[in-house]
Each structure stands twice: as structure tokens, then as C-alpha cells.
Amino acid sequence: MSIFTPTNQIRLTNVAVVRMKKGGKRFEIACYKNKAMSWRSGAEKDVEEVLQTHSVFVNVSKGQTAKKDDLVKAFGTDDQTEICKLILAKGELQVSDRERQSQLESMFRDIASIVAEKCVNPNTKRPYTVGLIERAMKDIHYSVKPNRSTKQQALEVIRQLKETMEIQRAHMRLRLVVPAKEAKRLKEKLKPLLQVVESEEFDEELEMVCLVDPGCYREIDELINCETKGRGTLEVLSLKDVEEGDETL
């Protein structure tokens, strides 16, 4: 990056521009190519890796930075890092059709990989391959949304695929131990959250090994902590209950 006079001009190279119109004026920020989409998808967490500079521009290609008064008028602040984050999140990313297509294809593969990692055929307990999930996504004509994270979209894909194929989130295997005094009451509250109870022992305390939907883990953990006042324990024995081998259609 080279800085030259006048002082409100900055020259940058290898730039991806994100643009936003606000308060009747145009504002732009300069990002590294490929990083803006990664930030929006949730793959990149460090804004320092995304922004070429924390300056807000009126025209990146000409190196013209925005005036402080204009920033305050449009955004209510002159904190350029915060303004950059806002533009990064909600602005219009200026990329070529070829770059946009490449980024969408990459996100499509990432979504398929997350689905394949999280799911199984409920009848065989075997995971699906990434390639098979990609074909299934094409069959339902799934369209990638560049402004949403790949994880959010993967959960949406799972919901849609359930309408056309045998697929579900792989169960987690948990061991829970609760004092005898709370066992009966707590067991009734836990029952709707447990998919399969593999073993159950009751002596001075209740010990259960069970399979649950991963989406229920936090609720189960909070329920045990609250009902036992921290005396109960919850242990993850395995993140996924799966059989060996890949599933085929």
C-alpha cells in the first residue's frame, strides 16, 4: 500500500470493494479478495484478515477517503472500524461474475461437507458422502445465499432434504448421572428429549446412557444443572452414533 498527497488519498492493490449508500452518500471499504465472502459465511472470524485498511472511502479506486463529518452524519459515529464492520455485513460486494460464481461453488461444497459430517441415514446409521449430498442438493435446486453462514444454510438443507430422502442429524451418545432425590422428577422432564435409552442403573443415584439429537444437548445440560443445583453430571461419550462405511442411494 502506498500513501501519497493529498492526505485523504490511499492507493491499494488486489482489492475487493464493499459498497453502501447511506444518508445520500456512497461509502466503500477495501477488503482482501475472497475474504469478504469468508467473513459473511462465518469461515473468517478475524476482521484484520479481511480489511486492507480500517479507512472508509467514498471511492476506493481513486483512493479518496470519507470525511469525518459525513461519517458521523450517516452512521452516527466516526469509529471507522465499527463502520467498516457494518458495511462489511450489509454492503454490496463488488465482484466479477466469475469471482461470484467461484465463491458460490465453494460455499455449496462447504455446505454439503457440513451436512455430510452431521448426518446419517436413520435406517442404517451410516453417513452419506459429500458427493452424494451435493447431488441431493442439486436435485432440490438448493440456491446458496452468499450473505448467510454455511452452518446456518447446512441446517436449512437438512430440513429440506428430509422431504426427499432418509436423513437425520447423527445422534450424540451421553451419560448422565443425577442424585436419587431428583431422579424420578428429572427423568420425566428428560424423557421427551431422549431418543434412545441404551442403559439405566438406579442405586444411590440414577445413571443413564442415551442417544439424543445434538440440538437438545444444551437444554438437557441446563435442565440437569438447574434441577440438581449442579450436583448432576452430563458427559459426552461420542459426538456421533454411526456405523462403519458410507451410505449409498
C-alpha positions as YAML, in Angstrom:
chain: A
units: angstrom
residues:
- id: 1
  name: MET
  ca: [0.00, 0.00, 0.00]
- id: 2
  name: SER
  ca: [1.31, 3.45, -0.87]
- id: 3
  name: ILE
  ca: [0.07, 6.66, 0.70]
- id: 4
  name: PHE
  ca: [0.54, 9.93, -1.17]
- id: 5
  name: THR
  ca: [-0.65, 13.53, -1.09]
- id: 6
  name: PRO
  ca: [-3.24, 14.82, -0.66]
- id: 7
  name: THR
  ca: [-3.65, 13.12, 2.70]
- id: 8
  name: ASN
  ca: [-7.13, 11.80, 2.02]
- id: 9
  name: GLN
  ca: [-5.91, 9.59, -0.84]
- id: 10
  name: ILE
  ca: [-4.77, 6.00, -0.29]
- id: 11
  name: ARG
  ca: [-3.77, 3.62, -3.10]
- id: 12
  name: LEU
  ca: [-4.45, -0.11, -2.61]
- id: 13
  name: THR
  ca: [-3.95, -3.21, -4.75]
- id: 14
  name: ASN
  ca: [-5.64, -6.64, -5.00]
- id: 15
  name: VAL
  ca: [-8.85, -5.12, -3.65]
- id: 16
  name: ALA
  ca: [-12.39, -6.37, -3.24]
- id: 17
  name: VAL
  ca: [-14.73, -3.42, -2.66]
- id: 18
  name: VAL
  ca: [-17.83, -3.47, -0.46]
- id: 19
  name: ARG
  ca: [-20.16, -0.53, -1.09]
- id: 20
  name: MET
  ca: [-23.04, 1.01, 0.85]
- id: 21
  name: LYS
  ca: [-25.24, 4.03, 0.17]
- id: 22
  name: LYS
  ca: [-26.35, 5.84, 3.32]
- id: 23
  name: GLY
  ca: [-27.59, 9.35, 4.03]
- id: 24
  name: GLY
  ca: [-27.50, 10.14, 0.32]
- id: 25
  name: LYS
  ca: [-23.76, 9.37, 0.05]
- id: 26
  name: ARG
  ca: [-21.73, 6.39, -1.14]
- id: 27
  name: PHE
  ca: [-19.26, 4.74, 1.22]
- id: 28
  name: GLU
  ca: [-16.81, 1.97, 0.37]
- id: 29
  name: ILE
  ca: [-14.33, -0.26, 2.20]
- id: 30
  name: ALA
  ca: [-11.35, -2.16, 0.83]
- id: 31
  name: CYS
  ca: [-11.10, -5.88, 1.58]
- id: 32
  name: TYR
  ca: [-8.79, -8.67, 0.52]
- id: 33
  name: LYS
  ca: [-10.21, -10.76, -2.29]
- id: 34
  name: ASN
  ca: [-12.06, -13.90, -1.16]
- id: 35
  name: LYS
  ca: [-12.01, -12.72, 2.47]
- id: 36
  name: ALA
  ca: [-15.23, -10.69, 2.41]
- id: 37
  name: MET
  ca: [-17.29, -13.74, 1.44]
- id: 38
  name: SER
  ca: [-15.45, -15.82, 4.05]
- id: 39
  name: TRP
  ca: [-16.39, -13.24, 6.72]
- id: 40
  name: ARG
  ca: [-20.03, -13.30, 5.68]
- id: 41
  name: SER
  ca: [-20.18, -17.09, 5.64]
- id: 42
  name: GLY
  ca: [-18.64, -17.25, 9.12]
- id: 43
  name: ALA
  ca: [-15.47, -19.02, 7.95]
- id: 44
  name: GLU
  ca: [-13.28, -15.99, 8.77]
- id: 45
  name: LYS
  ca: [-13.60, -14.52, 12.27]
- id: 46
  name: ASP
  ca: [-10.71, -12.01, 12.35]
- id: 47
  name: VAL
  ca: [-11.66, -8.70, 10.75]
- id: 48
  name: GLU
  ca: [-7.94, -7.85, 10.48]
- id: 49
  name: GLU
  ca: [-7.64, -10.65, 7.91]
- id: 50
  name: VAL
  ca: [-10.50, -9.16, 5.88]
- id: 51
  name: LEU
  ca: [-9.88, -5.40, 5.80]
- id: 52
  name: GLN
  ca: [-6.96, -3.99, 3.85]
- id: 53
  name: THR
  ca: [-7.30, -0.82, 5.91]
- id: 54
  name: HIS
  ca: [-9.74, 0.43, 8.54]
- id: 55
  name: SER
  ca: [-10.35, 3.58, 6.46]
- id: 56
  name: VAL
  ca: [-13.78, 4.29, 5.00]
- id: 57
  name: PHE
  ca: [-13.72, 5.60, 1.43]
- id: 58
  name: VAL
  ca: [-16.02, 7.48, -0.89]
- id: 59
  name: ASN
  ca: [-14.11, 5.92, -3.79]
- id: 60
  name: VAL
  ca: [-11.63, 3.07, -3.23]
- id: 61
  name: SER
  ca: [-10.33, 3.01, -6.80]
- id: 62
  name: LYS
  ca: [-9.38, 6.70, -6.59]
- id: 63
  name: GLY
  ca: [-8.10, 6.35, -3.03]
- id: 64
  name: GLN
  ca: [-10.47, 9.03, -1.70]
- id: 65
  name: THR
  ca: [-11.35, 8.60, 1.98]
- id: 66
  name: ALA
  ca: [-14.62, 9.77, 3.52]
- id: 67
  name: LYS
  ca: [-14.82, 12.94, 5.59]
- id: 68
  name: LYS
  ca: [-15.35, 12.61, 9.33]
- id: 69
  name: ASP
  ca: [-18.45, 14.84, 9.26]
- id: 70
  name: ASP
  ca: [-20.06, 12.69, 6.56]
- id: 71
  name: LEU
  ca: [-19.42, 9.52, 8.58]
- id: 72
  name: VAL
  ca: [-20.97, 10.99, 11.73]
- id: 73
  name: LYS
  ca: [-23.98, 12.24, 9.77]
- id: 74
  name: ALA
  ca: [-24.58, 8.89, 8.04]
- id: 75
  name: PHE
  ca: [-23.59, 6.39, 10.75]
- id: 76
  name: GLY
  ca: [-23.85, 8.39, 13.99]
- id: 77
  name: THR
  ca: [-20.18, 7.70, 14.78]
- id: 78
  name: ASP
  ca: [-16.71, 8.31, 13.42]
- id: 79
  name: ASP
  ca: [-15.39, 4.93, 14.66]
- id: 80
  name: GLN
  ca: [-14.13, 3.70, 11.31]
- id: 81
  name: THR
  ca: [-13.57, 0.09, 12.42]
- id: 82
  name: GLU
  ca: [-17.21, -0.22, 13.52]
- id: 83
  name: ILE
  ca: [-18.39, 1.45, 10.32]
- id: 84
  name: CYS
  ca: [-16.23, -0.97, 8.30]
- id: 85
  name: LYS
  ca: [-17.87, -3.93, 10.08]
- id: 86
  name: LEU
  ca: [-21.34, -2.55, 9.32]
- id: 87
  name: ILE
  ca: [-20.52, -2.04, 5.64]
- id: 88
  name: LEU
  ca: [-18.89, -5.48, 5.53]
- id: 89
  name: ALA
  ca: [-22.06, -7.08, 6.90]
- id: 90
  name: LYS
  ca: [-24.70, -5.17, 4.95]
- id: 91
  name: GLY
  ca: [-23.00, -3.56, 1.98]
- id: 92
  name: GLU
  ca: [-22.93, -4.71, -1.63]
- id: 93
  name: LEU
  ca: [-19.85, -6.73, -2.52]
- id: 94
  name: GLN
  ca: [-18.38, -5.63, -5.85]
- id: 95
  name: VAL
  ca: [-17.03, -8.77, -7.55]
- id: 96
  name: SER
  ca: [-16.95, -10.05, -11.11]
- id: 97
  name: ASP
  ca: [-19.48, -12.66, -12.24]
- id: 98
  name: ARG
  ca: [-16.66, -15.18, -12.49]
- id: 99
  name: GLU
  ca: [-15.47, -14.50, -8.93]
- id: 100
  name: ARG
  ca: [-19.02, -14.61, -7.58]
- id: 101
  name: GLN
  ca: [-19.69, -17.97, -9.26]
- id: 102
  name: SER
  ca: [-16.45, -19.40, -7.87]
- id: 103
  name: GLN
  ca: [-17.34, -18.23, -4.35]
- id: 104
  name: LEU
  ca: [-20.86, -19.68, -4.58]
- id: 105
  name: GLU
  ca: [-19.49, -23.03, -5.76]
- id: 106
  name: SER
  ca: [-17.05, -23.06, -2.84]
- id: 107
  name: MET
  ca: [-19.86, -22.30, -0.36]
- id: 108
  name: PHE
  ca: [-22.01, -25.03, -1.96]
- id: 109
  name: ARG
  ca: [-19.25, -27.59, -1.32]
- id: 110
  name: ASP
  ca: [-18.75, -26.33, 2.24]
- id: 111
  name: ILE
  ca: [-22.48, -26.66, 3.00]
- id: 112
  name: ALA
  ca: [-22.52, -30.21, 1.60]
- id: 113
  name: SER
  ca: [-19.48, -31.10, 3.73]
- id: 114
  name: ILE
  ca: [-21.17, -29.85, 6.91]
- id: 115
  name: VAL
  ca: [-24.35, -31.81, 6.12]
- id: 116
  name: ALA
  ca: [-22.36, -34.99, 5.41]
- id: 117
  name: GLU
  ca: [-20.40, -34.53, 8.64]
- id: 118
  name: LYS
  ca: [-23.51, -34.04, 10.79]
- id: 119
  name: CYS
  ca: [-25.97, -36.52, 9.28]
- id: 120
  name: VAL
  ca: [-26.66, -40.22, 8.72]
- id: 121
  name: ASN
  ca: [-29.23, -42.46, 7.13]
- id: 122
  name: PRO
  ca: [-31.52, -43.14, 10.15]
- id: 123
  name: ASN
  ca: [-32.20, -46.71, 8.99]
- id: 124
  name: THR
  ca: [-28.57, -47.82, 8.64]
- id: 125
  name: LYS
  ca: [-26.81, -45.20, 10.84]
- id: 126
  name: ARG
  ca: [-24.26, -44.79, 8.05]
- id: 127
  name: PRO
  ca: [-23.03, -41.34, 6.95]
- id: 128
  name: TYR
  ca: [-23.59, -40.01, 3.44]
- id: 129
  name: THR
  ca: [-20.66, -38.98, 1.25]
- id: 130
  name: VAL
  ca: [-20.14, -35.30, 0.41]
- id: 131
  name: GLY
  ca: [-20.64, -36.09, -3.29]
- id: 132
  name: LEU
  ca: [-23.98, -37.71, -2.62]
- id: 133
  name: ILE
  ca: [-25.16, -34.74, -0.55]
- id: 134
  name: GLU
  ca: [-24.05, -32.37, -3.34]
- id: 135
  name: ARG
  ca: [-26.15, -34.33, -5.86]
- id: 136
  name: ALA
  ca: [-29.14, -34.31, -3.49]
- id: 137
  name: MET
  ca: [-28.78, -30.52, -3.05]
- id: 138
  name: LYS
  ca: [-28.79, -30.09, -6.83]
- id: 139
  name: ASP
  ca: [-31.87, -32.32, -7.11]
- id: 140
  name: ILE
  ca: [-33.82, -30.00, -4.76]
- id: 141
  name: HIS
  ca: [-32.36, -26.99, -6.63]
- id: 142
  name: TYR
  ca: [-30.82, -25.52, -3.49]
- id: 143
  name: SER
  ca: [-29.60, -21.96, -4.08]
- id: 144
  name: VAL
  ca: [-26.68, -20.72, -1.95]
- id: 145
  name: LYS
  ca: [-27.29, -17.48, -0.07]
- id: 146
  name: PRO
  ca: [-23.96, -15.58, -0.01]
- id: 147
  name: ASN
  ca: [-24.90, -13.40, 2.98]
- id: 148
  name: ARG
  ca: [-25.73, -16.31, 5.31]
- id: 149
  name: SER
  ca: [-23.23, -18.57, 7.07]
- id: 150
  name: THR
  ca: [-22.59, -22.05, 5.66]
- id: 151
  name: LYS
  ca: [-23.57, -23.56, 9.04]
- id: 152
  name: GLN
  ca: [-26.98, -21.84, 9.00]
- id: 153
  name: GLN
  ca: [-27.54, -22.98, 5.43]
- id: 154
  name: ALA
  ca: [-26.48, -26.54, 6.24]
- id: 155
  name: LEU
  ca: [-29.25, -26.75, 8.85]
- id: 156
  name: GLU
  ca: [-31.72, -25.43, 6.27]
- id: 157
  name: VAL
  ca: [-30.50, -28.01, 3.73]
- id: 158
  name: ILE
  ca: [-31.02, -30.83, 6.25]
- id: 159
  name: ARG
  ca: [-34.63, -29.69, 6.77]
- id: 160
  name: GLN
  ca: [-35.25, -29.62, 3.01]
- id: 161
  name: LEU
  ca: [-33.53, -32.95, 2.30]
- id: 162
  name: LYS
  ca: [-35.73, -34.69, 4.87]
- id: 163
  name: GLU
  ca: [-38.60, -34.22, 2.42]
- id: 164
  name: THR
  ca: [-36.87, -36.18, -0.34]
- id: 165
  name: MET
  ca: [-34.51, -38.69, 1.35]
- id: 166
  name: GLU
  ca: [-33.87, -40.63, 4.55]
- id: 167
  name: ILE
  ca: [-31.60, -38.29, 6.51]
- id: 168
  name: GLN
  ca: [-31.30, -37.02, 10.08]
- id: 169
  name: ARG
  ca: [-28.75, -35.47, 12.41]
- id: 170
  name: ALA
  ca: [-26.48, -38.17, 13.85]
- id: 171
  name: HIS
  ca: [-27.31, -38.78, 17.50]
- id: 172
  name: MET
  ca: [-24.93, -37.90, 20.34]
- id: 173
  name: ARG
  ca: [-24.30, -40.56, 22.99]
- id: 174
  name: LEU
  ca: [-24.45, -39.12, 26.52]
- id: 175
  name: ARG
  ca: [-24.01, -40.43, 30.05]
- id: 176
  name: LEU
  ca: [-25.95, -38.59, 32.70]
- id: 177
  name: VAL
  ca: [-25.75, -39.12, 36.47]
- id: 178
  name: VAL
  ca: [-28.21, -37.48, 38.89]
- id: 179
  name: PRO
  ca: [-28.79, -37.87, 42.65]
- id: 180
  name: ALA
  ca: [-31.57, -40.27, 43.66]
- id: 181
  name: LYS
  ca: [-33.56, -37.48, 45.28]
- id: 182
  name: GLU
  ca: [-34.14, -35.67, 41.95]
- id: 183
  name: ALA
  ca: [-34.03, -38.77, 39.72]
- id: 184
  name: LYS
  ca: [-37.75, -39.51, 39.27]
- id: 185
  name: ARG
  ca: [-38.80, -35.89, 38.67]
- id: 186
  name: LEU
  ca: [-35.88, -35.21, 36.35]
- id: 187
  name: LYS
  ca: [-36.35, -38.42, 34.37]
- id: 188
  name: GLU
  ca: [-39.91, -37.38, 33.46]
- id: 189
  name: LYS
  ca: [-38.70, -33.99, 32.25]
- id: 190
  name: LEU
  ca: [-35.86, -35.57, 30.25]
- id: 191
  name: LYS
  ca: [-37.99, -38.25, 28.59]
- id: 192
  name: PRO
  ca: [-39.19, -36.09, 25.63]
- id: 193
  name: LEU
  ca: [-35.57, -35.07, 24.88]
- id: 194
  name: LEU
  ca: [-34.10, -38.59, 24.77]
- id: 195
  name: GLN
  ca: [-34.22, -40.58, 21.53]
- id: 196
  name: VAL
  ca: [-32.96, -43.91, 22.86]
- id: 197
  name: VAL
  ca: [-32.09, -45.04, 26.41]
- id: 198
  name: GLU
  ca: [-29.32, -47.64, 26.00]
- id: 199
  name: SER
  ca: [-28.80, -48.42, 29.68]
- id: 200
  name: GLU
  ca: [-30.20, -47.34, 33.02]
- id: 201
  name: GLU
  ca: [-28.98, -48.10, 36.55]
- id: 202
  name: PHE
  ca: [-30.55, -46.85, 39.75]
- id: 203
  name: ASP
  ca: [-28.97, -47.17, 43.19]
- id: 204
  name: GLU
  ca: [-27.88, -44.16, 45.24]
- id: 205
  name: GLU
  ca: [-28.05, -42.22, 42.01]
- id: 206
  name: LEU
  ca: [-29.54, -42.61, 38.54]
- id: 207
  name: GLU
  ca: [-27.07, -43.32, 35.73]
- id: 208
  name: MET
  ca: [-28.28, -43.41, 32.13]
- id: 209
  name: VAL
  ca: [-26.57, -43.81, 28.77]
- id: 210
  name: CYS
  ca: [-28.72, -42.43, 25.99]
- id: 211
  name: LEU
  ca: [-28.81, -41.12, 22.42]
- id: 212
  name: VAL
  ca: [-30.06, -37.59, 21.79]
- id: 213
  name: ASP
  ca: [-30.44, -35.14, 18.95]
- id: 214
  name: PRO
  ca: [-27.45, -32.73, 19.12]
- id: 215
  name: GLY
  ca: [-29.86, -29.81, 19.11]
- id: 216
  name: CYS
  ca: [-31.19, -30.94, 22.51]
- id: 217
  name: TYR
  ca: [-27.81, -31.07, 24.26]
- id: 218
  name: ARG
  ca: [-27.90, -27.54, 25.71]
- id: 219
  name: GLU
  ca: [-31.46, -27.97, 27.00]
- id: 220
  name: ILE
  ca: [-30.54, -31.28, 28.69]
- id: 221
  name: ASP
  ca: [-27.42, -29.76, 30.23]
- id: 222
  name: GLU
  ca: [-29.33, -26.76, 31.61]
- id: 223
  name: LEU
  ca: [-32.13, -28.99, 32.91]
- id: 224
  name: ILE
  ca: [-29.73, -31.24, 34.83]
- id: 225
  name: ASN
  ca: [-27.80, -28.29, 36.26]
- id: 226
  name: CYS
  ca: [-30.95, -26.47, 37.34]
- id: 227
  name: GLU
  ca: [-32.83, -29.44, 38.80]
- id: 228
  name: THR
  ca: [-29.83, -30.87, 40.70]
- id: 229
  name: LYS
  ca: [-28.29, -27.48, 41.62]
- id: 230
  name: GLY
  ca: [-25.04, -28.55, 39.98]
- id: 231
  name: ARG
  ca: [-24.82, -31.99, 41.63]
- id: 232
  name: GLY
  ca: [-25.72, -33.90, 38.46]
- id: 233
  name: THR
  ca: [-23.24, -34.61, 35.65]
- id: 234
  name: LEU
  ca: [-23.54, -34.88, 31.89]
- id: 235
  name: GLU
  ca: [-20.79, -36.47, 29.81]
- id: 236
  name: VAL
  ca: [-20.49, -36.73, 26.02]
- id: 237
  name: LEU
  ca: [-19.43, -40.30, 25.18]
- id: 238
  name: SER
  ca: [-19.48, -39.77, 21.41]
- id: 239
  name: LEU
  ca: [-20.49, -36.89, 19.18]
- id: 240
  name: LYS
  ca: [-21.93, -39.18, 16.50]
- id: 241
  name: ASP
  ca: [-23.60, -42.60, 16.71]
- id: 242
  name: VAL
  ca: [-22.65, -44.03, 13.29]
- id: 243
  name: GLU
  ca: [-21.94, -47.37, 11.65]
- id: 244
  name: GLU
  ca: [-18.81, -48.05, 9.60]
- id: 245
  name: GLY
  ca: [-18.93, -47.43, 5.84]
- id: 246
  name: ASP
  ca: [-20.60, -44.80, 3.68]
- id: 247
  name: GLU
  ca: [-24.27, -44.79, 2.72]
- id: 248
  name: THR
  ca: [-25.24, -45.07, -0.93]
- id: 249
  name: LEU
  ca: [-28.51, -44.36, -2.71]
...
